Amino acid sequence: MGRSFATIIVAAITAMIIILLLLIALVIYFVSRRRRSAGAIAGGPGRCSLSLSKEDGASQLFLMLATLFLAVTIYSFNRSMGSPVSWWTIFFLSTALGFASAYSFKTPYTLALSLLALPVWWGMRTYEWGHGKDLKPSMIFAGVALFTLLYYALGHVHGRSPKAKRFALMYLIFGIVPMTGVLFFLSTKPGIEALEEMTKGPSCGPWQVGGSLYVLLAALAASTVYSLSVESIFRTETLAIVLLAVLFLAIAFLPEQELVSGHVLSATGVVWATLLNITVFLELLGLIFSGYLRREKWLINLGALFLFLLIIVKYLDWFFTFLDKSIFFIGAGILLFAVGWFMERGRRYMISGVRGAVERTS
């Protein structure tokens, strides 16, 4: 396919690594916090932590590392024997072993490793399917995005059971943070440029790629319908999942677009930028209100943090090249103060409402 495809793949992998590093940092942050609000409806993660004690956390870490080292050992033996088994088969079996180990020994850390490995395996396998066939990069991008939506839906499926609260929290984190990162990136000018590059290629890739996307879509639909039937997810959240799935499927099969002309967005680029900016803004507002309705303070804080970062990034993205530098930094200071003050007031108001509701129900 050429150099442009390889460049997009490298850029996508780099962006994924950055998002995953942020994800790992947030997971460590959530592990360190022991206080969790009680869920308002069945399906909220409730009061839980990823480890029951320091000893449990250490044992989970060792089991996760043992699973990882076992996969590396199997791969090394296979390579020394002349690779009788393909690399992707070993990768998939190792990921399946990680899921089996996580559910057998109730270890969220091992589950996190498997949740990370599954979309990576799918993306690499998809690239192999499309090698030499000019695979559209947007299909790989859309598939990874569907994985994050599936994780979010599965988080509410697990949240239905009191014994699976820790797994529910892990699924939700791996669904919310990467999805927010994806929308965050696409809503910027570099993201629009990357979207233009991703649409280059044939409208239909290999049948394996399209088939796997429909399998992901079917799994997402089944998980969402089940969560809705047991009332562990709100209807507005279901609508958001449907709209985001439609958006990413549209990106997957989008014909080649000219979104940037020189250094300026084209008319089509402006439409996509407007749509994606509205989408990420509504997603973050929905995250905050979901935390309020579920009485989950960590969701409110996470949504407020991302919303604050979004406002600052948009200010830098939109006004840096248009304003005099002194006016720019003075305006940035005023904006930071105003946004921080209003968001802190709103966050405290919502958390006080959550705390009052919990005290009334206890």
C-alpha positions as CSV (number, residue, x, y, z in Angstrom):
1,M,0.0,0.0,0.0
2,G,2.8,2.2,0.4
3,R,4.4,4.7,2.6
4,S,1.3,6.7,3.6
5,F,-0.4,3.6,5.0
6,A,2.7,2.7,7.0
7,T,2.8,6.3,8.3
8,I,-0.8,6.1,9.4
9,I,-0.2,2.7,11.1
10,V,2.8,4.1,13.0
11,A,0.8,7.3,14.0
12,A,-2.1,5.2,15.1
13,I,0.1,2.9,17.2
14,T,1.8,5.9,18.8
15,A,-1.5,7.5,19.6
16,M,-2.7,4.3,21.1
17,I,0.3,4.0,23.2
18,I,-0.2,7.5,24.5
19,I,-3.8,6.8,25.3
20,L,-2.9,3.5,27.0
21,L,-0.3,5.2,29.1
22,L,-2.9,7.7,30.3
23,L,-5.2,4.8,30.9
24,I,-2.7,3.0,33.1
25,A,-2.1,6.2,35.1
26,L,-5.8,6.6,35.6
27,V,-6.1,2.9,36.6
28,I,-3.4,3.4,39.2
29,Y,-5.2,6.5,40.5
30,F,-8.5,4.6,40.8
31,V,-6.7,1.7,42.6
32,S,-5.2,4.1,45.1
33,R,-8.7,5.5,46.0
34,R,-10.6,3.3,48.3
35,R,-13.8,5.3,48.5
36,R,-16.5,4.6,45.9
37,S,-20.0,5.9,45.9
38,A,-22.9,3.5,46.0
39,G,-24.6,2.9,42.6
40,A,-28.0,4.5,42.0
41,I,-29.2,1.7,39.8
42,A,-28.2,-1.8,39.4
43,G,-25.2,-1.8,37.2
44,G,-23.2,1.0,38.9
45,P,-19.8,-0.3,40.1
46,G,-20.7,0.7,43.6
47,R,-18.2,0.8,46.5
48,C,-15.3,-1.3,45.4
49,S,-11.6,-1.2,44.7
50,L,-9.5,-3.2,42.2
51,S,-7.7,-5.0,45.0
52,L,-9.1,-6.2,48.3
53,S,-5.9,-5.5,50.2
54,K,-2.2,-4.8,49.6
55,E,-1.5,-8.6,49.6
56,D,-4.3,-9.2,47.1
57,G,-2.9,-6.4,44.9
58,A,0.6,-8.0,45.0
59,S,-0.8,-11.4,44.2
60,Q,-2.8,-10.0,41.3
61,L,0.3,-8.3,39.9
62,F,2.4,-11.5,40.1
63,L,-0.4,-13.5,38.4
64,M,-0.6,-10.9,35.6
65,L,3.2,-11.0,35.1
66,A,3.1,-14.8,35.1
67,T,0.5,-14.8,32.4
68,L,2.5,-12.3,30.3
69,F,5.8,-14.3,30.7
70,L,4.0,-17.5,29.8
71,A,2.8,-16.0,26.6
72,V,6.4,-14.8,25.8
73,T,7.8,-18.2,26.6
74,I,5.3,-20.0,24.3
75,Y,6.2,-17.6,21.5
76,S,9.9,-18.1,22.1
77,F,9.6,-21.9,22.0
78,N,7.4,-21.7,18.9
79,R,10.0,-19.5,17.1
80,S,12.9,-21.8,18.1
81,M,11.0,-24.7,16.6
82,G,10.6,-23.0,13.2
83,S,7.3,-21.3,13.9
84,P,4.9,-24.3,13.3
85,V,2.1,-22.1,14.8
86,S,1.4,-18.6,13.5
87,W,2.2,-15.7,15.7
88,W,-1.4,-14.5,15.7
89,T,-2.7,-17.9,16.9
90,I,-0.3,-17.7,19.9
91,F,-1.3,-14.1,20.6
92,F,-5.0,-15.0,20.5
93,L,-4.6,-18.1,22.7
94,S,-2.5,-16.1,25.2
95,T,-5.2,-13.4,25.3
96,A,-7.8,-16.1,25.8
97,L,-5.7,-17.6,28.6
98,G,-5.5,-14.2,30.2
99,F,-9.3,-13.9,30.2
100,A,-9.7,-17.4,31.6
101,S,-7.1,-16.7,34.3
102,A,-8.8,-13.4,35.3
103,Y,-12.3,-14.9,35.6
104,S,-11.0,-18.1,37.3
105,F,-8.9,-16.3,40.0
106,K,-11.0,-13.1,40.1
107,T,-8.0,-10.9,39.2
108,P,-8.9,-7.5,37.6
109,Y,-5.2,-6.8,36.8
110,T,-5.0,-9.8,34.5
111,L,-8.3,-8.8,33.0
112,A,-6.8,-5.4,32.2
113,L,-3.9,-7.0,30.4
114,S,-6.3,-9.1,28.3
115,L,-8.6,-6.1,27.6
116,L,-5.5,-4.3,26.3
117,A,-4.3,-7.3,24.2
118,L,-7.5,-8.1,22.4
119,P,-7.9,-5.0,20.3
120,V,-4.1,-4.9,19.6
121,W,-4.4,-8.5,18.3
122,W,-7.4,-7.6,16.2
123,G,-5.6,-4.6,14.7
124,M,-2.5,-6.5,13.9
125,R,-4.5,-9.4,12.4
126,T,-6.6,-7.0,10.4
127,Y,-3.5,-5.4,9.0
128,E,-2.3,-8.9,8.0
129,W,-5.6,-9.6,6.3
130,G,-5.3,-6.4,4.3
131,H,-1.6,-6.6,3.4
132,G,-1.2,-6.0,-0.3
133,K,-4.9,-5.3,-0.8
134,D,-4.9,-1.6,0.0
135,L,-6.8,-1.9,3.2
136,K,-8.5,1.3,4.3
137,P,-6.9,2.4,7.7
138,S,-10.3,3.8,8.9
139,M,-11.6,0.2,9.2
140,I,-8.9,-0.7,11.7
141,F,-9.6,2.6,13.6
142,A,-13.3,2.0,13.6
143,G,-12.8,-1.6,14.9
144,V,-10.7,-0.4,17.9
145,A,-13.3,2.2,18.6
146,L,-16.1,-0.4,18.6
147,F,-14.0,-2.4,21.1
148,T,-14.1,0.5,23.5
149,L,-17.9,0.8,23.1
150,L,-18.2,-3.0,23.7
151,Y,-16.1,-2.7,26.9
152,Y,-18.4,0.1,28.2
153,A,-21.5,-2.1,27.5
154,L,-19.9,-5.1,29.1
155,G,-19.1,-3.0,32.2
156,H,-22.8,-2.5,32.8
157,V,-23.4,-6.2,32.1
158,H,-20.9,-7.1,34.9
159,G,-22.2,-4.4,37.1
160,R,-25.4,-6.3,37.5
161,S,-23.7,-8.8,39.7
162,P,-22.4,-7.7,43.1
163,K,-19.6,-10.2,42.8
164,A,-18.4,-8.7,39.5
165,K,-18.1,-5.0,40.6
166,R,-14.4,-4.9,40.3
167,F,-14.6,-6.3,36.7
168,A,-17.3,-3.9,35.9
169,L,-15.1,-1.0,37.0
170,M,-12.2,-2.3,34.9
171,Y,-14.4,-2.6,31.8
172,L,-15.8,0.9,32.3
173,I,-12.4,2.4,32.6
174,F,-11.2,0.7,29.4
175,G,-14.3,1.8,27.7
176,I,-14.5,5.4,28.8
177,V,-10.9,6.6,28.7
178,P,-9.9,5.3,25.2
179,M,-13.2,6.4,23.7
180,T,-12.8,9.9,25.1
181,G,-9.2,9.9,23.8
182,V,-10.3,8.9,20.3
183,L,-13.0,11.6,20.1
184,F,-10.6,14.1,21.7
185,F,-8.0,13.5,19.0
186,L,-10.5,13.4,16.1
187,S,-11.9,16.8,17.1
188,T,-8.6,18.5,16.6
189,K,-7.0,19.7,13.4
190,P,-4.3,16.9,13.4
191,G,-7.2,14.5,14.0
192,I,-9.1,15.8,10.9
193,E,-5.9,15.5,8.9
194,A,-5.4,11.9,10.1
195,L,-9.1,11.2,9.3
196,E,-8.5,12.3,5.7
197,E,-5.5,10.0,5.4
198,M,-7.4,7.1,6.9
199,T,-10.2,7.3,4.3
200,K,-7.7,6.6,1.5
201,G,-8.1,3.2,0.0
202,P,-10.9,1.0,-1.4
203,S,-14.4,1.2,-0.1
204,C,-14.5,-2.4,0.8
205,G,-11.6,-4.3,2.3
206,P,-11.1,-8.1,2.7
207,W,-14.2,-10.0,3.8
208,Q,-12.5,-10.9,7.0
209,V,-12.3,-7.3,8.1
210,G,-15.9,-6.5,7.3
211,G,-17.0,-9.8,8.9
212,S,-15.1,-9.1,12.1
213,L,-16.6,-5.5,12.3
214,Y,-20.1,-7.0,12.1
215,V,-19.2,-9.6,14.8
216,L,-18.1,-6.7,17.0
217,L,-21.3,-4.8,16.2
218,A,-23.4,-7.9,17.0
219,A,-21.6,-8.4,20.4
220,L,-22.1,-4.7,21.2
221,A,-25.8,-4.9,20.3
222,A,-26.3,-8.0,22.4
223,S,-24.5,-6.5,25.4
224,T,-26.4,-3.2,25.2
225,V,-29.8,-4.9,24.8
226,Y,-29.1,-7.2,27.8
227,S,-28.0,-4.2,29.9
228,L,-31.1,-2.3,29.0
229,S,-33.4,-5.3,29.7
230,V,-32.0,-5.7,33.2
231,E,-32.0,-1.9,33.7
232,S,-28.3,-1.6,34.4
233,I,-27.9,1.1,31.7
234,F,-29.9,4.2,31.0
235,R,-31.8,4.7,27.7
236,T,-29.8,7.9,27.0
237,E,-26.6,5.9,27.3
238,T,-28.0,3.3,25.0
239,L,-28.8,6.0,22.5
240,A,-25.3,7.4,22.8
241,I,-23.8,3.9,22.2
242,V,-26.0,3.5,19.0
243,L,-25.0,7.0,17.7
244,L,-21.3,6.4,18.3
245,A,-21.4,3.0,16.7
246,V,-23.1,4.5,13.6
247,L,-20.5,7.3,13.6
248,F,-17.5,4.9,13.6
249,L,-19.1,2.5,11.1
250,A,-19.6,5.5,8.8
251,I,-15.9,6.4,9.2
252,A,-15.0,2.7,8.5
253,F,-16.7,2.7,5.1
254,L,-16.3,6.4,4.3
255,P,-15.1,7.1,0.7
256,E,-11.9,9.1,0.3
257,Q,-12.4,12.6,1.7
258,E,-10.6,15.9,1.1
259,L,-10.8,17.5,4.5
260,V,-7.8,19.8,4.5
261,S,-6.6,22.0,1.7
262,G,-3.2,23.3,2.4
263,H,-3.4,24.3,6.1
264,V,-7.1,25.2,6.0
265,L,-10.1,23.0,6.5
266,S,-12.2,22.5,3.4
267,A,-16.0,22.8,3.6
268,T,-16.3,19.0,4.2
269,G,-13.6,19.3,6.9
270,V,-15.5,22.0,8.7
271,V,-18.6,19.8,8.8
272,W,-16.6,16.9,10.2
273,A,-14.8,19.1,12.7
274,T,-18.1,20.6,13.9
275,L,-19.7,17.2,14.2
276,L,-16.8,15.7,16.1
277,N,-16.4,18.7,18.4
278,I,-20.1,18.5,19.3
279,T,-19.8,14.7,19.8
280,V,-16.9,14.9,22.2
281,F,-18.5,17.8,24.2
282,L,-21.8,15.9,24.6
283,E,-19.9,12.7,25.5
284,L,-18.2,14.5,28.4
285,L,-21.4,16.1,29.6
286,G,-23.1,12.7,29.4
287,L,-20.3,11.2,31.5
288,I,-20.7,13.9,34.2
289,F,-24.5,13.5,34.3
290,S,-24.2,9.7,34.3
291,G,-22.0,10.0,37.4
292,Y,-24.6,12.2,39.0
293,L,-27.5,9.9,38.3
294,R,-25.5,6.9,39.4
295,R,-24.2,8.8,42.4
296,E,-20.6,7.9,41.3
297,K,-18.2,10.7,42.3
298,W,-15.4,9.2,40.3
299,L,-17.4,9.6,37.1
300,I,-18.2,13.2,37.9
301,N,-14.6,14.0,38.6
302,L,-13.3,12.2,35.5
303,G,-15.8,13.9,33.3
304,A,-15.0,17.3,34.8
305,L,-11.3,16.7,34.3
306,F,-11.7,15.8,30.6
307,L,-14.1,18.7,30.0
308,F,-11.6,21.1,31.5
309,L,-8.8,19.7,29.3
310,L,-11.1,19.9,26.3
311,I,-11.8,23.6,26.8
312,I,-8.2,24.4,27.3
313,V,-7.1,22.4,24.2
314,K,-9.8,24.0,22.1
315,Y,-8.7,27.5,23.2
316,L,-5.1,26.6,22.1
317,D,-6.2,25.0,18.9
318,W,-8.5,27.8,17.8
319,F,-7.0,31.1,18.9
320,F,-3.2,30.6,19.1
321,T,-2.6,31.5,15.5
322,F,-5.2,34.4,15.4
323,L,-4.3,36.4,18.5
324,D,-1.3,38.5,19.5
325,K,0.8,36.4,22.0
326,S,0.3,38.8,24.9
327,I,-3.5,38.9,24.4
328,F,-3.4,35.1,23.9
329,F,-1.8,34.4,27.3
330,I,-3.8,37.1,29.2
331,G,-7.0,35.6,27.7
332,A,-5.8,32.1,28.6
333,G,-5.3,33.1,32.2
334,I,-8.7,34.6,32.4
335,L,-10.2,31.6,30.7
336,L,-8.4,29.2,33.0
337,F,-9.6,31.0,36.1
338,A,-13.2,31.3,34.9
339,V,-13.5,27.8,33.7
340,G,-11.8,26.4,36.8
341,W,-14.1,28.4,39.1
342,F,-17.3,27.4,37.4
343,M,-16.3,23.8,37.0
344,E,-15.3,23.5,40.6
345,R,-18.5,25.1,41.8
346,G,-20.5,22.7,39.5
347,R,-18.5,19.7,40.6
348,R,-19.0,20.4,44.3
349,Y,-22.7,21.0,43.8
350,M,-23.1,17.7,42.0
351,I,-21.0,15.8,44.5
352,S,-22.9,17.3,47.5
353,G,-26.1,16.2,45.8
354,V,-24.7,12.7,45.4
355,R,-23.6,12.7,49.1
356,G,-27.0,13.9,50.2
357,A,-28.8,11.2,48.2
358,V,-26.5,8.5,49.6
359,E,-27.1,9.7,53.2
360,R,-30.9,9.7,52.6
361,T,-30.9,6.1,51.3
362,S,-28.5,4.7,54.0
